[in-house]
Amino acid sequence: MIELSTTPTTAVLVVEGDLDLSDRQEFPGLVARVSGLRRQLLVVDLCRTTFLDSTGAAFLISLADVTGRRGGVTSLRGADDRTRYVLEVCGALDLFRVDADHRCAPDEAPGPWARSGR
């Protein structure tokens, strides 16, 4: 599940569950919505993300691209080591500001792939 909310200065995209090939039909519409909002800061909350594949990474890269073209910043909140690794392998980690200070609440800690070594 992917939810988008806004404040006057920020757009927040919350991802719950897997962010992968199975969600690809939602990605173009969400990128268009984020682009249309014209917020300078996009926060992608990954605290409840359980899995990210290359399709999910491409979606995040698209979000960072449309935000960056406006001079904005895309911040990753709650990105675990594996998510950062996938983005690094794609050569895209530098497109994001990683919020290293954020600590997910216990009920929204990164999903099973972070705990089980999936």
A tleap script that builds the chain and sets N, CA, C and O, in Angstrom:
source leaprc.protein.ff14SB
mol = sequence {
  NMET ILE GLU LEU SER THR THR PRO THR THR
  ALA VAL LEU VAL VAL GLU GLY ASP LEU ASP
  LEU SER ASP ARG GLN GLU PHE PRO GLY LEU
  VAL ALA ARG VAL SER GLY LEU ARG ARG GLN
  LEU LEU VAL VAL ASP LEU CYS ARG THR THR
  PHE LEU ASP SER THR GLY ALA ALA PHE LEU
  ILE SER LEU ALA ASP VAL THR GLY ARG ARG
  GLY GLY VAL THR SER LEU ARG GLY ALA ASP
  ASP ARG THR ARG TYR VAL LEU GLU VAL CYS
  GLY ALA LEU ASP LEU PHE ARG VAL ASP ALA
  ASP HIE ARG CYS ALA PRO ASP GLU ALA PRO
  GLY PRO TRP ALA ARG SER GLY CARG
}
set mol.1.N position { 0.845 -1.180 0.000 }
set mol.1.CA position { 0.000 0.000 0.000 }
set mol.1.C position { 0.889 1.242 0.000 }
set mol.1.O position { 1.886 1.308 0.720 }
set mol.2.N position { 0.520 2.201 -0.801 }
set mol.2.CA position { 1.259 3.451 -0.902 }
set mol.2.C position { 0.272 4.594 -0.677 }
set mol.2.O position { -0.749 4.690 -1.358 }
set mol.3.N position { 0.591 5.458 0.287 }
set mol.3.CA position { -0.263 6.602 0.591 }
set mol.3.C position { 0.527 7.882 0.414 }
set mol.3.O position { 1.702 7.958 0.776 }
set mol.4.N position { -0.127 8.889 -0.146 }
set mol.4.CA position { 0.490 10.194 -0.355 }
set mol.4.C position { -0.288 11.231 0.432 }
set mol.4.O position { -1.511 11.320 0.324 }
set mol.5.N position { 0.433 12.017 1.227 }
set mol.5.CA position { -0.196 13.119 1.957 }
set mol.5.C position { 0.685 14.354 1.790 }
set mol.5.O position { 1.849 14.251 1.402 }
set mol.6.N position { 0.119 15.518 2.087 }
set mol.6.CA position { 0.865 16.759 1.888 }
set mol.6.C position { 0.660 17.733 3.028 }
set mol.6.O position { -0.335 17.690 3.750 }
set mol.7.N position { 1.642 18.614 3.163 }
set mol.7.CA position { 1.546 19.826 3.967 }
set mol.7.C position { 1.853 20.953 2.985 }
set mol.7.O position { 2.141 20.678 1.821 }
set mol.8.N position { 1.802 22.192 3.410 }
set mol.8.CA position { 2.108 23.276 2.473 }
set mol.8.C position { 3.512 23.211 1.865 }
set mol.8.O position { 3.728 23.740 0.775 }
set mol.9.N position { 4.463 22.577 2.542 }
set mol.9.CA position { 5.834 22.553 2.033 }
set mol.9.C position { 6.359 21.156 1.702 }
set mol.9.O position { 7.400 21.028 1.056 }
set mol.10.N position { 5.660 20.121 2.130 }
set mol.10.CA position { 6.197 18.767 2.035 }
set mol.10.C position { 5.156 17.791 1.504 }
set mol.10.O position { 3.969 17.894 1.812 }
set mol.11.N position { 5.623 16.850 0.705 }
set mol.11.CA position { 4.804 15.693 0.322 }
set mol.11.C position { 5.407 14.486 1.028 }
set mol.11.O position { 6.627 14.331 1.077 }
set mol.12.N position { 4.553 13.640 1.569 }
set mol.12.CA position { 5.013 12.440 2.270 }
set mol.12.C position { 4.379 11.230 1.608 }
set mol.12.O position { 3.158 11.124 1.498 }
set mol.13.N position { 5.231 10.327 1.173 }
set mol.13.CA position { 4.790 9.083 0.556 }
set mol.13.C position { 5.132 7.957 1.533 }
set mol.13.O position { 6.301 7.729 1.844 }
set mol.14.N position { 4.111 7.261 2.009 }
set mol.14.CA position { 4.310 6.167 2.956 }
set mol.14.C position { 4.113 4.855 2.218 }
set mol.14.O position { 3.075 4.630 1.596 }
set mol.15.N position { 5.118 3.992 2.291 }
set mol.15.CA position { 5.076 2.688 1.635 }
set mol.15.C position { 4.942 1.623 2.705 }
set mol.15.O position { 5.739 1.560 3.641 }
set mol.16.N position { 3.924 0.785 2.556 }
set mol.16.CA position { 3.716 -0.320 3.488 }
set mol.16.C position { 3.692 -1.620 2.688 }
set mol.16.O position { 2.948 -1.749 1.715 }
set mol.17.N position { 4.511 -2.576 3.108 }
set mol.17.CA position { 4.589 -3.850 2.401 }
set mol.17.C position { 5.675 -3.817 1.348 }
set mol.17.O position { 6.638 -3.058 1.455 }
set mol.18.N position { 5.513 -4.646 0.329 }
set mol.18.CA position { 6.513 -4.751 -0.732 }
set mol.18.C position { 6.390 -3.605 -1.727 }
set mol.18.O position { 5.288 -3.160 -2.046 }
set mol.19.N position { 7.519 -3.140 -2.205 }
set mol.19.CA position { 7.570 -2.132 -3.268 }
set mol.19.C position { 8.305 -2.801 -4.418 }
set mol.19.O position { 9.533 -2.773 -4.502 }
set mol.20.N position { 7.516 -3.405 -5.304 }
set mol.20.CA position { 8.128 -4.257 -6.318 }
set mol.20.C position { 7.306 -4.299 -7.597 }
set mol.20.O position { 6.390 -3.500 -7.792 }
set mol.21.N position { 7.642 -5.226 -8.448 }
set mol.21.CA position { 7.022 -5.387 -9.757 }
set mol.21.C position { 5.494 -5.459 -9.681 }
set mol.21.O position { 4.810 -4.991 -10.591 }
set mol.22.N position { 4.967 -6.025 -8.630 }
set mol.22.CA position { 3.513 -6.181 -8.522 }
set mol.22.C position { 2.786 -4.840 -8.397 }
set mol.22.O position { 1.584 -4.770 -8.654 }
set mol.23.N position { 3.488 -3.788 -8.009 }
set mol.23.CA position { 2.877 -2.461 -7.849 }
set mol.23.C position { 3.133 -1.530 -9.030 }
set mol.23.O position { 2.708 -0.374 -8.998 }
set mol.24.N position { 3.810 -2.001 -10.060 }
set mol.24.CA position { 4.278 -1.126 -11.135 }
set mol.24.C position { 3.168 -0.326 -11.812 }
set mol.24.O position { 3.432 0.772 -12.302 }
set mol.25.N position { 1.944 -0.831 -11.857 }
set mol.25.CA position { 0.862 -0.100 -12.516 }
set mol.25.C position { 0.506 1.189 -11.774 }
set mol.25.O position { -0.052 2.106 -12.376 }
set mol.26.N position { 0.821 1.273 -10.476 }
set mol.26.CA position { 0.547 2.480 -9.695 }
set mol.26.C position { 1.616 3.559 -9.867 }
set mol.26.O position { 1.340 4.740 -9.656 }
set mol.27.N position { 2.822 3.167 -10.243 }
set mol.27.CA position { 3.957 4.072 -10.216 }
set mol.27.C position { 3.809 5.309 -11.107 }
set mol.27.O position { 4.054 6.414 -10.623 }
set mol.28.N position { 3.424 5.188 -12.372 }
set mol.28.CA position { 3.336 6.402 -13.213 }
set mol.28.C position { 2.354 7.444 -12.655 }
set mol.28.O position { 2.641 8.641 -12.678 }
set mol.29.N position { 1.221 6.997 -12.164 }
set mol.29.CA position { 0.241 7.933 -11.609 }
set mol.29.C position { 0.748 8.626 -10.358 }
set mol.29.O position { 0.504 9.817 -10.161 }
set mol.30.N position { 1.451 7.889 -9.515 }
set mol.30.CA position { 1.998 8.488 -8.302 }
set mol.30.C position { 3.105 9.488 -8.624 }
set mol.30.O position { 3.186 10.547 -8.002 }
set mol.31.N position { 3.948 9.160 -9.582 }
set mol.31.CA position { 5.011 10.094 -9.984 }
set mol.31.C position { 4.381 11.375 -10.532 }
set mol.31.O position { 4.845 12.475 -10.232 }
set mol.32.N position { 3.336 11.234 -11.328 }
set mol.32.CA position { 2.648 12.410 -11.875 }
set mol.32.C position { 2.023 13.245 -10.757 }
set mol.32.O position { 2.100 14.474 -10.782 }
set mol.33.N position { 1.412 12.588 -9.787 }
set mol.33.CA position { 0.809 13.322 -8.657 }
set mol.33.C position { 1.861 14.086 -7.868 }
set mol.33.O position { 1.673 15.257 -7.542 }
set mol.34.N position { 2.975 13.416 -7.561 }
set mol.34.CA position { 4.051 14.072 -6.810 }
set mol.34.C position { 4.588 15.260 -7.608 }
set mol.34.O position { 4.819 16.331 -7.047 }
set mol.35.N position { 4.784 15.077 -8.893 }
set mol.35.CA position { 5.274 16.154 -9.741 }
set mol.35.C position { 4.315 17.336 -9.739 }
set mol.35.O position { 4.745 18.487 -9.670 }
set mol.36.N position { 3.041 17.061 -9.813 }
set mol.36.CA position { 2.032 18.112 -9.831 }
set mol.36.C position { 1.911 18.873 -8.532 }
set mol.36.O position { 1.433 20.008 -8.528 }
set mol.37.N position { 2.327 18.284 -7.438 }
set mol.37.CA position { 2.241 18.951 -6.141 }
set mol.37.C position { 3.255 20.084 -5.989 }
set mol.37.O position { 3.020 21.038 -5.247 }
set mol.38.N position { 4.361 19.978 -6.681 }
set mol.38.CA position { 5.407 20.999 -6.666 }
set mol.38.C position { 5.906 21.346 -5.264 }
set mol.38.O position { 6.128 22.516 -4.951 }
set mol.39.N position { 6.078 20.334 -4.431 }
set mol.39.CA position { 6.642 20.551 -3.099 }
set mol.39.C position { 8.161 20.467 -3.186 }
set mol.39.O position { 8.698 19.687 -3.973 }
set mol.40.N position { 8.847 21.259 -2.388 }
set mol.40.CA position { 10.303 21.260 -2.393 }
set mol.40.C position { 10.896 20.059 -1.662 }
set mol.40.O position { 12.043 19.686 -1.907 }
set mol.41.N position { 10.130 19.461 -0.778 }
set mol.41.CA position { 10.615 18.298 -0.028 }
set mol.41.C position { 9.646 17.147 -0.215 }
set mol.41.O position { 8.445 17.276 0.026 }
set mol.42.N position { 10.185 16.025 -0.647 }
set mol.42.CA position { 9.428 14.778 -0.715 }
set mol.42.C position { 10.063 13.828 0.288 }
set mol.42.O position { 11.245 13.502 0.182 }
set mol.43.N position { 9.278 13.389 1.256 }
set mol.43.CA position { 9.739 12.412 2.231 }
set mol.43.C position { 9.127 11.073 1.852 }
set mol.43.O position { 7.906 10.942 1.762 }
set mol.44.N position { 9.975 10.084 1.632 }
set mol.44.CA position { 9.508 8.727 1.350 }
set mol.44.C position { 9.726 7.926 2.616 }
set mol.44.O position { 10.862 7.639 2.994 }
set mol.45.N position { 8.628 7.565 3.274 }
set mol.45.CA position { 8.671 6.828 4.534 }
set mol.45.C position { 8.665 5.335 4.224 }
set mol.45.O position { 7.674 4.793 3.736 }
set mol.46.N position { 9.778 4.687 4.511 }
set mol.46.CA position { 9.944 3.264 4.224 }
set mol.46.C position { 9.941 2.413 5.490 }
set mol.46.O position { 10.361 1.256 5.459 }
set mol.47.N position { 9.473 2.973 6.598 }
set mol.47.CA position { 9.492 2.237 7.868 }
set mol.47.C position { 8.740 0.911 7.791 }
set mol.47.O position { 9.137 -0.065 8.426 }
set mol.48.N position { 7.676 0.874 7.028 }
set mol.48.CA position { 6.850 -0.336 6.951 }
set mol.48.C position { 7.056 -1.100 5.646 }
set mol.48.O position { 6.244 -1.953 5.288 }
set mol.49.N position { 8.147 -0.792 4.935 }
set mol.49.CA position { 8.439 -1.483 3.687 }
set mol.49.C position { 9.113 -2.811 4.004 }
set mol.49.O position { 10.088 -2.868 4.752 }
set mol.50.N position { 8.575 -3.872 3.422 }
set mol.50.CA position { 9.100 -5.200 3.713 }
set mol.50.C position { 10.054 -5.714 2.646 }
set mol.50.O position { 10.847 -6.615 2.920 }
set mol.51.N position { 9.996 -5.162 1.426 }
set mol.51.CA position { 10.843 -5.638 0.342 }
set mol.51.C position { 10.894 -4.592 -0.752 }
set mol.51.O position { 9.898 -3.923 -1.024 }
set mol.52.N position { 12.054 -4.448 -1.381 }
set mol.52.CA position { 12.242 -3.520 -2.490 }
set mol.52.C position { 13.034 -4.241 -3.566 }
set mol.52.O position { 14.114 -4.768 -3.299 }
set mol.53.N position { 12.499 -4.268 -4.788 }
set mol.53.CA position { 13.257 -4.834 -5.907 }
set mol.53.C position { 13.669 -3.708 -6.845 }
set mol.53.O position { 13.463 -2.534 -6.538 }
set mol.54.N position { 14.253 -4.063 -7.991 }
set mol.54.CA position { 14.736 -3.043 -8.920 }
set mol.54.C position { 13.600 -2.197 -9.492 }
set mol.54.O position { 13.810 -1.029 -9.818 }
set mol.55.N position { 12.405 -2.765 -9.619 }
set mol.55.CA position { 11.260 -1.988 -10.100 }
set mol.55.C position { 10.866 -0.940 -9.066 }
set mol.55.O position { 10.568 0.202 -9.416 }
set mol.56.N position { 10.866 -1.325 -7.807 }
set mol.56.CA position { 10.606 -0.366 -6.738 }
set mol.56.C position { 11.684 0.699 -6.666 }
set mol.56.O position { 11.394 1.871 -6.429 }
set mol.57.N position { 12.940 0.287 -6.872 }
set mol.57.CA position { 14.036 1.255 -6.885 }
set mol.57.C position { 13.860 2.238 -8.036 }
set mol.57.O position { 14.090 3.434 -7.863 }
set mol.58.N position { 13.455 1.749 -9.215 }
set mol.58.CA position { 13.228 2.629 -10.361 }
set mol.58.C position { 12.129 3.644 -10.051 }
set mol.58.O position { 12.220 4.801 -10.463 }
set mol.59.N position { 11.103 3.222 -9.337 }
set mol.59.CA position { 10.033 4.129 -8.916 }
set mol.59.C position { 10.588 5.223 -8.003 }
set mol.59.O position { 10.291 6.402 -8.195 }
set mol.60.N position { 11.389 4.835 -7.016 }
set mol.60.CA position { 11.975 5.826 -6.113 }
set mol.60.C position { 12.890 6.781 -6.872 }
set mol.60.O position { 12.913 7.980 -6.592 }
set mol.61.N position { 13.636 6.254 -7.824 }
set mol.61.CA position { 14.514 7.086 -8.644 }
set mol.61.C position { 13.690 8.089 -9.453 }
set mol.61.O position { 14.076 9.251 -9.578 }
set mol.62.N position { 12.561 7.647 -10.000 }
set mol.62.CA position { 11.674 8.554 -10.744 }
set mol.62.C position { 11.160 9.674 -9.853 }
set mol.62.O position { 11.086 10.827 -10.277 }
set mol.63.N position { 10.808 9.335 -8.624 }
set mol.63.CA position { 10.343 10.355 -7.677 }
set mol.63.C position { 11.443 11.372 -7.390 }
set mol.63.O position { 11.195 12.577 -7.377 }
set mol.64.N position { 12.657 10.879 -7.161 }
set mol.64.CA position { 13.783 11.777 -6.883 }
set mol.64.C position { 14.076 12.655 -8.100 }
set mol.64.O position { 14.427 13.827 -7.961 }
set mol.65.N position { 13.933 12.088 -9.264 }
set mol.65.CA position { 14.190 12.842 -10.493 }
set mol.65.C position { 13.206 13.996 -10.661 }
set mol.65.O position { 13.626 15.124 -10.920 }
set mol.66.N position { 11.897 13.734 -10.517 }
set mol.66.CA position { 10.922 14.818 -10.709 }
set mol.66.C position { 11.044 15.869 -9.609 }
set mol.66.O position { 10.826 17.054 -9.860 }
set mol.67.N position { 11.384 15.451 -8.411 }
set mol.67.CA position { 11.562 16.413 -7.324 }
set mol.67.C position { 12.832 17.229 -7.543 }
set mol.67.O position { 12.833 18.443 -7.342 }
set mol.68.N position { 13.903 16.571 -7.952 }
set mol.68.CA position { 15.170 17.251 -8.187 }
set mol.68.C position { 15.126 18.230 -9.339 }
set mol.68.O position { 15.798 19.261 -9.297 }
set mol.69.N position { 14.343 17.929 -10.375 }
set mol.69.CA position { 14.236 18.847 -11.513 }
set mol.69.C position { 13.649 20.192 -11.107 }
set mol.69.O position { 13.878 21.199 -11.778 }
set mol.70.N position { 12.904 20.214 -10.024 }
set mol.70.CA position { 12.342 21.467 -9.506 }
set mol.70.C position { 13.258 22.101 -8.475 }
set mol.70.O position { 12.921 23.138 -7.904 }
set mol.71.N position { 14.413 21.493 -8.227 }
set mol.71.CA position { 15.321 21.999 -7.203 }
set mol.71.C position { 14.985 21.482 -5.824 }
set mol.71.O position { 15.524 21.971 -4.830 }
set mol.72.N position { 14.101 20.496 -5.745 }
set mol.72.CA position { 13.699 19.940 -4.466 }
set mol.72.C position { 14.588 18.786 -4.033 }
set mol.72.O position { 15.547 18.418 -4.710 }
set mol.73.N position { 14.235 18.228 -2.881 }
set mol.73.CA position { 14.999 17.155 -2.259 }
set mol.73.C position { 14.069 15.991 -1.950 }
set mol.73.O position { 12.937 16.191 -1.509 }
set mol.74.N position { 14.550 14.778 -2.185 }
set mol.74.CA position { 13.820 13.576 -1.795 }
set mol.74.C position { 14.565 12.933 -0.639 }
set mol.74.O position { 15.739 12.580 -0.757 }
set mol.75.N position { 13.871 12.786 0.474 }
set mol.75.CA position { 14.460 12.222 1.683 }
set mol.75.C position { 13.886 10.834 1.931 }
set mol.75.O position { 12.676 10.624 1.849 }
set mol.76.N position { 14.773 9.889 2.235 }
set mol.76.CA position { 14.340 8.537 2.591 }
set mol.76.C position { 14.343 8.411 4.103 }
set mol.76.O position { 15.366 8.617 4.755 }
set mol.77.N position { 13.191 8.073 4.648 }
set mol.77.CA position { 13.042 7.897 6.093 }
set mol.77.C position { 12.783 6.422 6.361 }
set mol.77.O position { 11.881 5.830 5.769 }
set mol.78.N position { 13.563 5.832 7.241 }
set mol.78.CA position { 13.343 4.433 7.607 }
set mol.78.C position { 13.893 3.442 6.595 }
set mol.78.O position { 13.499 2.276 6.603 }
set mol.79.N position { 14.790 3.877 5.727 }
set mol.79.CA position { 15.383 2.965 4.739 }
set mol.79.C position { 16.403 2.073 5.438 }
set mol.79.O position { 17.365 2.562 6.030 }
set mol.80.N position { 16.187 0.769 5.364 }
set mol.80.CA position { 17.126 -0.140 5.998 }
set mol.80.C position { 18.357 -0.348 5.112 }
set mol.80.O position { 18.426 0.167 3.996 }
set mol.81.N position { 19.314 -1.100 5.620 }
set mol.81.CA position { 20.570 -1.323 4.895 }
set mol.81.C position { 20.336 -1.938 3.522 }
set mol.81.O position { 21.002 -1.581 2.550 }
set mol.82.N position { 19.400 -2.852 3.450 }
set mol.82.CA position { 19.157 -3.549 2.189 }
set mol.82.C position { 18.569 -2.609 1.129 }
set mol.82.O position { 18.944 -2.668 -0.042 }
set mol.83.N position { 17.658 -1.757 1.550 }
set mol.83.CA position { 17.080 -0.780 0.631 }
set mol.83.C position { 18.156 0.170 0.116 }
set mol.83.O position { 18.229 0.453 -1.080 }
set mol.84.N position { 18.985 0.657 1.027 }
set mol.84.CA position { 20.074 1.536 0.612 }
set mol.84.C position { 21.035 0.804 -0.328 }
set mol.84.O position { 21.552 1.400 -1.273 }
set mol.85.N position { 21.272 -0.475 -0.076 }
set mol.85.CA position { 22.153 -1.267 -0.938 }
set mol.85.C position { 21.581 -1.382 -2.352 }
set mol.85.O position { 22.310 -1.227 -3.331 }
set mol.86.N position { 20.275 -1.656 -2.460 }
set mol.86.CA position { 19.642 -1.765 -3.779 }
set mol.86.C position { 19.803 -0.450 -4.538 }
set mol.86.O position { 20.133 -0.453 -5.724 }
set mol.87.N position { 19.573 0.669 -3.862 }
set mol.87.CA position { 19.714 1.974 -4.517 }
set mol.87.C position { 21.174 2.262 -4.873 }
set mol.87.O position { 21.453 2.880 -5.900 }
set mol.88.N position { 22.089 1.821 -4.040 }
set mol.88.CA position { 23.507 2.009 -4.324 }
set mol.88.C position { 23.930 1.193 -5.551 }
set mol.88.O position { 24.657 1.692 -6.410 }
set mol.89.N position { 23.473 -0.057 -5.630 }
set mol.89.CA position { 23.788 -0.909 -6.780 }
set mol.89.C position { 23.238 -0.291 -8.067 }
set mol.89.O position { 23.849 -0.407 -9.129 }
set mol.90.N position { 22.090 0.359 -7.965 }
set mol.90.CA position { 21.493 1.028 -9.128 }
set mol.90.C position { 22.213 2.337 -9.456 }
set mol.90.O position { 21.897 2.985 -10.454 }
set mol.91.N position { 23.177 2.728 -8.622 }
set mol.91.CA position { 23.902 3.976 -8.849 }
set mol.91.C position { 23.082 5.201 -8.529 }
set mol.91.O position { 23.325 6.275 -9.080 }
set mol.92.N position { 22.105 5.053 -7.639 }
set mol.92.CA position { 21.153 6.143 -7.406 }
set mol.92.C position { 21.087 6.641 -5.969 }
set mol.92.O position { 20.316 7.555 -5.677 }
set mol.93.N position { 21.854 6.081 -5.085 }
set mol.93.CA position { 21.733 6.488 -3.685 }
set mol.93.C position { 22.015 7.979 -3.500 }
set mol.93.O position { 21.445 8.613 -2.612 }
set mol.94.N position { 22.883 8.535 -4.328 }
set mol.94.CA position { 23.214 9.958 -4.217 }
set mol.94.C position { 22.056 10.881 -4.596 }
set mol.94.O position { 22.122 12.083 -4.341 }
set mol.95.N position { 21.006 10.343 -5.197 }
set mol.95.CA position { 19.840 11.160 -5.542 }
set mol.95.C position { 18.980 11.484 -4.317 }
set mol.95.O position { 18.083 12.324 -4.381 }
set mol.96.N position { 19.266 10.806 -3.209 }
set mol.96.CA position { 18.429 10.898 -2.017 }
set mol.96.C position { 19.202 11.458 -0.833 }
set mol.96.O position { 20.412 11.271 -0.705 }
set mol.97.N position { 18.471 12.144 0.020 }
set mol.97.CA position { 18.999 12.473 1.338 }
set mol.97.C position { 18.468 11.384 2.262 }
set mol.97.O position { 17.256 11.227 2.410 }
set mol.98.N position { 19.359 10.645 2.873 }
set mol.98.CA position { 18.954 9.566 3.769 }
set mol.98.C position { 18.848 10.135 5.173 }
set mol.98.O position { 19.820 10.663 5.714 }
set mol.99.N position { 17.671 10.023 5.755 }
set mol.99.CA position { 17.429 10.526 7.105 }
set mol.99.C position { 17.973 9.502 8.099 }
set mol.99.O position { 17.260 8.594 8.526 }
set mol.100.N position { 19.239 9.662 8.457 }
set mol.100.CA position { 19.902 8.713 9.354 }
set mol.100.C position { 19.469 8.886 10.802 }
set mol.100.O position { 19.687 7.997 11.625 }
set mol.101.N position { 18.857 10.021 11.120 }
set mol.101.CA position { 18.429 10.287 12.497 }
set mol.101.C position { 17.072 9.684 12.828 }
set mol.101.O position { 16.748 9.491 14.000 }
set mol.102.N position { 16.276 9.386 11.807 }
set mol.102.CA position { 14.926 8.866 12.051 }
set mol.102.C position { 14.990 7.466 12.642 }
set mol.102.O position { 15.788 6.634 12.209 }
set mol.103.N position { 14.166 7.220 13.609 }
set mol.103.CA position { 14.019 5.888 14.195 }
set mol.103.C position { 12.559 5.494 14.070 }
set mol.103.O position { 11.679 6.158 14.617 }
set mol.104.N position { 12.307 4.413 13.348 }
set mol.104.CA position { 10.942 3.932 13.175 }
set mol.104.C position { 10.398 3.502 14.528 }
set mol.104.O position { 11.123 2.953 15.358 }
set mol.105.N position { 9.116 3.758 14.736 }
set mol.105.CA position { 8.463 3.287 15.956 }
set mol.105.C position { 8.484 1.761 15.955 }
set mol.105.O position { 8.516 1.151 14.887 }
set mol.106.N position { 8.465 1.139 17.125 }
set mol.106.CA position { 8.533 -0.329 17.174 }
set mol.106.C position { 7.477 -1.024 16.314 }
set mol.106.O position { 7.747 -2.084 15.749 }
set mol.107.N position { 6.286 -0.447 16.206 }
set mol.107.CA position { 5.232 -1.087 15.413 }
set mol.107.C position { 5.378 -0.808 13.919 }
set mol.107.O position { 4.599 -1.324 13.118 }
set mol.108.N position { 6.372 0.008 13.531 }
set mol.108.CA position { 6.585 0.283 12.115 }
set mol.108.C position { 8.028 0.038 11.699 }
set mol.108.O position { 8.499 0.604 10.712 }
set mol.109.N position { 8.728 -0.802 12.448 }
set mol.109.CA position { 10.112 -1.119 12.120 }
set mol.109.C position { 10.177 -1.782 10.755 }
set mol.109.O position { 9.213 -2.418 10.328 }
set mol.110.N position { 11.303 -1.639 10.066 }
set mol.110.CA position { 11.431 -2.254 8.745 }
set mol.110.C position { 11.024 -3.718 8.768 }
set mol.110.O position { 11.205 -4.428 9.757 }
set mol.111.N position { 10.475 -4.135 7.657 }
set mol.111.CA position { 9.844 -5.436 7.537 }
set mol.111.C position { 10.739 -6.643 7.722 }
set mol.111.O position { 11.908 -6.526 8.088 }
set mol.112.N position { 10.162 -7.810 7.459 }
set mol.112.CA position { 10.838 -9.070 7.746 }
set mol.112.C position { 12.160 -9.247 7.011 }
set mol.112.O position { 13.037 -9.954 7.506 }
set mol.113.N position { 12.330 -8.629 5.848 }
set mol.113.CA position { 13.594 -8.848 5.144 }
set mol.113.C position { 14.748 -8.256 5.930 }
set mol.113.O position { 15.875 -8.739 5.820 }
set mol.114.N position { 14.494 -7.215 6.724 }
set mol.114.CA position { 15.548 -6.626 7.532 }
set mol.114.C position { 15.858 -7.509 8.745 }
set mol.114.O position { 17.001 -7.566 9.198 }
set mol.115.N position { 14.848 -8.189 9.263 }
set mol.115.CA position { 15.042 -9.014 10.448 }
set mol.115.C position { 15.486 -10.443 10.118 }
set mol.115.O position { 16.288 -11.026 10.847 }
set mol.116.N position { 14.971 -11.000 9.034 }
set mol.116.CA position { 15.238 -12.406 8.757 }
set mol.116.C position { 16.400 -12.631 7.817 }
set mol.116.O position { 16.829 -13.768 7.619 }
set mol.117.N position { 16.917 -11.550 7.231 }
set mol.117.CA position { 18.003 -11.700 6.273 }
set mol.117.C position { 17.540 -12.198 4.920 }
set mol.117.O position { 18.335 -12.753 4.161 }
set mol.118.N position { 16.276 -12.011 4.607 }
set mol.118.CA position { 15.681 -12.432 3.333 }
set mol.118.C position { 16.462 -12.020 2.140 }
set mol.118.O position { 16.067 -12.313 1.012 }
savepdb mol mol.pdb
quit
